[in-house]
Every structure is written in C-alpha cells, then in structure tokens.
C-alpha cells in the first residue's frame, strides 16, 4: 500500500514522503480500513501526537491524517461489529505508526467515533 509518512519534525513539509508499506494485518479486535479519502493539514506537523505518544515515546515514522473515509477490508479475531466491506468514516485522534500495521485498535482510531456512511 502507498502511504504518506513524516519522519523528521525539523524538515517540515520537506520531510513528507510517499512510500510503499506492507499491507496491514488485523490483530485481535482490530479493523483494517482501506482508505479512500483522508483529511490532512499542514498543522498536523506541529501536533505533539504526530511525533510522540501519550507517554512521550517517539512515534516516527508516522502517517498523518485525522479524518478518514473508506471500507473495512479485514477484521481481527473476535471483532463482529464491522462486516467486511462496510463503508465508514471516522475522526482519528492521532496518526498511524508505521510499525503498528495501521489497524484500528493500535492507532487510537478504535476510540474515535466511527460512523457508518
């Protein structure tokens, strides 16, 4: 999959790159979403949550974006709330860590307000 990533806070928009990433896998209670549209603003490069998690650990490289629309493409074990290919939109609380696989419960999206489209 292709993803826009940020790796260097000091680089500003010059540090934003389009890269190829492995397809994410859903773990227990995870939802993998194929993103069709995502909101991103330059201000996200100044948000602390783009660069560190809540306990101050480095989150880079991260994928910015705070609102999204897409479809569910995979469910983790025990998740029955979202049939595959369900359309949805969400407001995420923070971007996605590349090493997390970008699935819902590991990015904070699971705690966001999911809305069926």
Secondary structure by P-SEA (a helix, b strand, c coil): cbbbbbcccccccccbbbbbbcbbbbcccbbbbbccbbbbcccccccccccccccccccccbbbbccbbbbbcccccccccccccccccccccbbbbcccccccccccccccccccc
